[in-house]
């Protein structure tokens, strides 16, 4: 009972909007914008009609910023947050952020066209850049000579530039892969929530269970990625063999 009372006091709102923004490393305008979009719960109105924010708001802001760093749109973040239980504590939200960050891919880096060509080891025509963008290797920015690059995909992307595949086919293939990857991710998230997250909450937020959950998340990522790659390779090989047999080709 005493622990619950201490937790409630810890979660009591005590920040002004300026203090919250400073602690989160964002602007007051950003805080208010997230509030109007429903990404942040409204503040508690205290004396002199001053809105007060608490640790839950701070943890939720950190989670939103982490999701944005992964490239999620505001609409996608809204859908993500809507699926979370409404009674999550600041600690719960911090755990969500830690788990999300542990599964995040390497951050994209901004790179000039000259540096991109140097690392690609060849000159790149505009069509080559378009194909790399279609494959998700890079994204264009407001500056036509600056791109956001996923360095882990650059070598594969450059190799695929020599493959005689139409630009439209690459776009269509990427759409198919993204749709199925999203479906697999949703099922894995459901499984993680039911088998790991819910038992943690029911255990009374036991510290040992929390440590085990974080360790499991960190170890699951490479295992899941490898399993998906292997399953895809085997399935694709089988489908191609079936397609060629249907056309009478060896």
N, C-alpha and C positions, 0 to 999 in steps of 0.2 A: 504493500500500500504506500509506504514511504517512497519506494523507488518510482511508483507511478506518479506521485505528487511532484517529485523532483523533475521527472520528465516533462510534466505539464508546465512547470515553471520555466524549464529550459526552452520550451516551444512557444512561450508567450511572446506576442509581437512587441518589439521594442525599438525597431528602426524606423526612422523617417524615410521617405522615398530617396532623399539624397544620400543617407547613410547606407541604405540597401544597395543603391547603384554603385557607391564607392567600394563597398565590400565585394560586390560581384564583378567589379571591373567593367561595368557597362555604363551607358548614359541614362539619365533620368528619363529621357525621351523613349529609350528602349524599354525600360520598365513599364512605362505607361502604355506603350504600344502593345507589349505582351499582355497587359491587363485587358485592353480593349478587345484583343483577339481571344480572350478566355484561356490563355496559356498560363496565366498566373491568377490565383484566387484573389478576390478583392481584399484590401487591407481592412484592419479593424479600426473603426473610427473612434478615436479617444477624445481626450479633453481638447477644447478649442477646435473641434472638428478636424483634427490632424490625423491623417491616416497612418497607421502603424503596421509594420511588417515584421515577420519573425523568421526563425531558422528554416521553417518549411519553405517560405518564399525564396530564401537564399539558396537552399538546396535545389529547388525547382528551377531557378535561374541557371544554376550550374549545369543541370541536366539538359536544359534547352540549348545552352551554348555548346555542350558536347555533341548533341545531335546535329546541330548546325555545322560543326566542324567536320562531321562525317558526310556533309553534303545533302542532308535531308531538307526538303522544302518546309515552309511553315505549315502547309496543309498536311504534309506527312507527319510533322511533329504534333499537330493537333490530334490526328488519329492515334498516334502512339500514346499521348498523354490521356486520351479519353479511355483507353483500355486499362489504365492503372487504377487500382482501388482508390476511392476518394479519401480514405483515412490514413494514407501513408504518412509516416513521421518524417522528420528531416533526415534521420538516419537511414530509413528505408530508401528515400530518394537518393541519398549519397551512395548507397549500395548499387542502386540501378545505374547511376552514372559510372561507377567503377566497373561494373560488368559490361556496360555498353562500350566503355573506352578500351577494355581488354580485348574486345572483339573487333575493334576498329581497324580498318586497313591503314597502311602508311599514308600519312597526310600528303596531299598533292602539293607540288611546289610550283612557284611562278618561274617561268623560264623564257628567255628571249628566243627569237627564231634562229639567230646565229648559234646560240648555245645548244638549241634543240638539234640543229643540223650537225654540230660538232659531236654530240653524244650519239646521234644516230649513225654517224660515220659516213654520211652521204648528203648531197643536196636534196632538198625536198620541194617539189612543185606544189602549187596550190591544191591540186587533186590529191597528192599524197597526204597533205595536212587534213583535207576533208575525210579521207579514209581513216586516218589515225583517230580523228574525232568520232567518226562513226563506230569505231571499235572501242571507244571509251578510254583510249590511251591519253588523250588530252582534251581540254575544253578551251574554247576561245574566250578572250576577255575583251573589254572595251578597246584596248590597244591592239590593233591588228598584228603587231609584231611581238606580242606577249601572250603566252599560253599558260594554262594550269596543267601540269604534267603528272601522270602517275608513272613514276620512274620504274616501278616493278614490271610494267607492261610494255615499256618502250622497245626492248629487244624483240619480243614476240611480234609487236605491231610492225616494226620495220621489216622483219622477215616475211610477214604476210603481205607487204606491199607488192612483192614480186609474184604473188599468187593471182592467176587470172580470174578474179571474182568481181562481179559488178558491184558498184557502190550501193545500189539498191538492195542487193542480196545481203550485203554486210549489215545494212540497217535492219532488214527483216529478221536476220539471224539474231542480232542483238536484242530485238524486241522479244523474240521467242525465249531466249535465254533469261532475260530479265524477269519475264512473267513467271517462268518455272522456278527460278531462283528465289523470287519473292514468296511463292507458294511454299517452297521447302523451308524457307526461313520462318514463315508464319507457323508451320507445323512444329518446327524445332523450338520456337519460342513458347508455343503452347505446352510442349512436353517439358521444357525447362521450368515453366511456371508451375505446372502441376506436380512434377516430381522433385523439384529442388526448392523453388521459391516458397510455395505454400507450406511445405513441411518446416521451412525455416521460420516462417511467421508463427506457425502453430507451436513451435518449440519454445516460444517465449523469447525469441531473438537471442538464443544461446550463443555466446562468443565463439565456442568451438565449432558450432554448426556454421556460423558465418565464415570462419576461416576455411572450413572444408568446402563451402559453396564457392568462394572465390578461387580456391585452388582448382576445383572441378571446372569452373568456367574457363580458366586459363589453359587447362589441359585439353578441354573439349575442342577449342578452336582449331588447332592443327589437325586433330583427328577427324573432325567433321568436314573440314575443307578437303582433306585427302580422300575421305570416303565419298564425297560428292564427285570429285574429279574421277576417281576410279570407276564409280558407278556410271558416270556419264560416258567415259571412254568405252566401257564394255557395251553399254546400251547402244551407243552410236555405231560401233563396229558391227553389232548384230543387225541393226536396222539397215546399214549399208549393204551387208551381205544379202539380206532378204530382198532389198530393192534391186540389186544386180541380178539375183536369181530370177526375179520376176520378169526382167527384161531379156533374159536368156544369155546375159554376159557372164563370164567366169569370175 
